[in-house]
Amino acid sequence: QALALQGYISLKAYRLTPAALENLKNEEYFSPDK
């Protein structure tokens, strides 16, 4: 699951701004609904 999560983060990162990347630290960001 770790690899899958990393891939998910990578895909999201491409579409995020540097400021938005800070939100990656928030567990809520990883909610399946998002």
N, C-alpha and C positions, 0 to 999 in steps of 0.2 A: 504493500500500500504506500510505502514511503516514496517509491519511484513514481507511482501514479500521482501522488500529491505534488511531487516536485514538478512533474510535467504540467500539471494543472496550473501551478504557480507560474511556470515559465510562459505558458500561453497567455495568462492574464497579464503578466508583467509587460509583454509587448504592447499592450493596449493601455497601460497605466502611466501616469505621469510620475515623476520622482516623488512628488508630494503624496500621491496615492499609494506609492509603494510602502509608505510608512504604515498604511492600514493593514498590510500583510501581517503585521505583528499582532493584530487583533484576532482572537480566535473566532469571533463572530463572522469575520470575513470569509472563513472557510465553510460557512454554512452551506449545505447541499442545495438549499433553495437559491443560492446565488451562483 
